[in-house]
């Protein structure tokens, strides 16, 4: 006469199971478009900026040091002149901003 709880719970079928995943999928989509995608774009822009620095550019490091690039040593290191005659070696990926670019040489 009365339905047991096991029969009552299984009445929803497969459609109810899919309906419980919809909010989870929506949360993932929102997180992707609001957090993950902008971070990937910012990282790509930073890598492009670091790859395009050249001698004479005035830059700011993540530590707040402002200087002019004296020499690009290799793929991941530059020599930064922070005062007249004072040069420090800096890892390229620590550059935060390029304040002024030099014009490329016309050869």
N, C-alpha and C positions, 0 to 999 in steps of 0.2 A: 504494500500500500504506500509506504513512504520510500522515496529514493535515497539510497545510501550516499554519503558524501563523495565517494569515489566516482559514482556515475554522474553526479551533478557537476563535478569539476571537469570532467572530460567532455562535456557537451559543447565547448567552444570550438574545438577543432584547430586546424592549422592557421586559420585566419586570425585568431586571437593571439597566437604566438608571434605572427608577423607584426601585429599592431603594437606589441610591447617593445619591438625593436625600433619603431619609427622615432620616438623621442631620442633614443641613443644616436641614431643616424643624424638627426637634426643637430644635436649638440656637437657631434664631430664635424659636421659641415660648417657650423658657425665658428668653431675653434680654428678650423683650417683657414677660413677667409679673414678672420680677425687677428689671428696670432701667427700662424705658421707661414702663410704666404708673404705677409709684409716683412717678416724676419729674413726670409730667403732673398727677397728683393734687396733689402738693405745690405746683406752679406755680399751679394753679387756686385752691387754698386761700390762697396768698399774694396773688394778685390780688384775691380777695374781701376779705381783711383790709385791704389797701391802699385799696380802694374804700369801705370802711365806716368809716374813721377820721374823727373829728370834733373840733372844738375842745374842749380840756380833757382829751383822752386822754393818758396818759403812755406814751411809746413809747421803744424802743431802736433806734438806727440800726445799720446793718451795721458802721459804724466804731466802735461801742461808746458812742456819745453817748446819754445818757439825758436826756430833756426832756419838757416838756408842750407840746402843740400850742396855739399862740396863734391861728393863723389858717390856714384852708385857702384858699390863694390861687387856684388853678385846678385843672384836671384832673390835673396832674402835679407840683405844687409846694405845699409847706406852709411855714409859719413856725413854728419850734420855739424855745421859750424854755428855755434850758439853765441860766440863773441869773436872779436878779431883775434885770430890765432888759436882759438879754443875749439877743437873738433872732438866730437864723440861719435862712437859707433852705435848705431841704432838698428834694431830689427825692423824691417819694412812694415810688418803687420801691426806694429804699435803706432803707426801714423793715424791720427784722428781726422785731420783736415788739411787740405792744401789751400793756403791763404792766397797765394798769387803764383800763377804759372808763368814760366818763361816761354817765349816764342820758339818754336822749333827752328833749328838752323837750316837754311836753304843751301844745299850743296849742289 
